[in-house]
Amino acid sequence: MLKAHGLWDRLVPCLKAGGAEVLIDSERFRAGGGVYRQMDATQDQADRHVLVLSAEYLASAACQSEMQRAIALDPDFLRHVVLPVRRDDALVPNVIKGPNALYIDLRDDSRVDQWALLLAECEARLGTTAPDWLTVRDEVRRLLLDDKSVNLVVSGDVKWRFLIASLDDSPALRLFSVDLEDPATASRRGLLGVMLGALGVRSRVPQPPEDLPEFGRALNSLARCRLALLHFDLAAHRADYGVDLFATLRHLVMDQRKLVLLIQSRAPFSVLRPRDDPGSYIDLATVELKGRF
């Protein structure tokens, strides 16, 4: 159970990416039902109660009710079911200070050790440190919002899928995704069809070589789009894609400026594109997400 005042963009994504089921009462509210009753019903389903202590949280009657109900489950802090997280310099309540409960200090978001305490208690594993994961997520989002294409190079067993999914939470950023592990993308024509479908375009893709011109015409009918291509390493093993596909993407990204790409791969894009062919070059900012443990 979580009240993440001031941490919707940081704590919640890290916990979800790490595999924790995050219960947020406001996401489950139904019109016509009592607010406190619905809050309590969500809270009663939780195994852990994360209390994000801030001035805003402590000034809220609803949050105070939630905190008191959580602490009543373990008033002496013996069972590790209540996890206080200090977010600002607001005074720690006596019900937490009195039992000398060890709180998690996230007043400084860069504290690797404090993030590790929280993730461990919630059985969440990112495969890297939370500050590194968030730094990469924020950098990728900044670049995409500036309409700059990105190559997200992932190494190790790091949780990158939710990082990409969480980019969509920004109101100004609408990101559509295509996964090259989808069998429908095995051919060039199939890939183009899936890409158009992800962008909401209902258009029949003709057989090559007319498939690429039709794809270009369809893209030109849209406003600039942001598209994530996942598992792009597979492109290097699909001869059917050919240099013409890369040249078309280059044209749409760099000349027409109709497409902004987020390419996720294990190897840099520079070794995945057809070699020694300038038409396959796409200007991408490389951002690395490295597994740490």
VENRADA-V424535 format. One line per field, one symbol per residue. ss: DSSP state (H for helix, E for strand, L for the rest). phi: phi as a letter, one per 20 degrees, with the letter a starting at -180 (. if undefined). psi: psi as a letter, one per 30 degrees, with the letter a starting at -180 (. if undefined). A space follows every 50 residues. Layout:
ss=???
phi=???
psi=???
This chain:
ss=LEELLLLLLLHHHHHHHLLLLLLLHHHLLLLLLLHHHHHHHHHLLLLLEE EEELHHHHLLHHHHHHHHHHHHHLLLLLLLLEEEEELLLLLLLHHHHLLL LLLEELLLLLLHHHHHHHHHHLLLLLLLLHHHHHHHHHHHHHHHHLLLLE EEEEELLLLLHHHHHHHLLLLLLLEEEEELLLHHHLLHHHHHHHHHHHLL LLLLLLLLLHHHHHHHHHHHLLLLEEEEEELHHHHHHLLLLHHHHHHHHH HHHHHLLLEEEEEEELLLHHHHLLLLLHHHLLLLEEEEEELLL
phi=.bddgmcgecffgfffffofededgffdfcfndfffffgfffffeeecce defbgfffeefffffffffffffbfelddmdddfcedbefffgffdfgfl ffeeedfdfefgfffffffffeldcenbffgfgfffgffffffffemdfc deedcmededffgfffffffgeddddccdfffgfefdfffgfffffffen eebfeffgefffgfffffffedfgddcedelfgfffddfffmfffffffg ffeeeflecddddebedggfeefgflcffefcfceecdddfda
psi=kkjhkfgefdeeeeeeefgkjjjjeffgkkkflkeeeeeeeeeffkfkjj jjjleeeffkeeeeeeeeeefffifghffhfkjkjkfagkkklefeeegh kjlkjhfjfgjeeeeeeeeefghkkffaleeeeeeeeeeeeeeefghklk jjjkkaikjfefeeeffffkffjjkkkkjffkffgeleeeeeeeeeeegg kjkkkllkgfeeeeeeeeeffllklkkkjlhfffefgjffelfeeeeeee eeeeefhfkkkjjklflkeffflkkhjfffkkjkkkkkjkke.
